[in-house]
Amino acid sequence: MRLDKYLKVSRLVKRRTVAKELCDAGQVWVNGHLAKAATEVEVGDRIELHTPRGPVTVEVTAVREHVPAVEADSLYRRL
């Protein structure tokens, strides 16, 4: 799954366009590498995200296309 879509589905970012803007601004890393919005995300990847609310680091535990909001945090583990 694309990084921008994963960030939106997991509710780490509210909108996919915001996720793309963060990637374009160099605020997102996957496995220690600067990531583009189109970067493919897989289980076990580590995502570092620098948002206006502060830095967030998570490990991807699942990748699913559709997730109810109450289950969104089951897609990752905060580090």
Buried (B, 14 or more C-beta within 10 A) or exposed (E): BBBBBBBBBBBBBEEBEBBBBBBEEEBBBBEEEEBBBEBEBEEEBBBBBBBEEEEBBBEBBEBEEEBEEEEBBEBBEEE
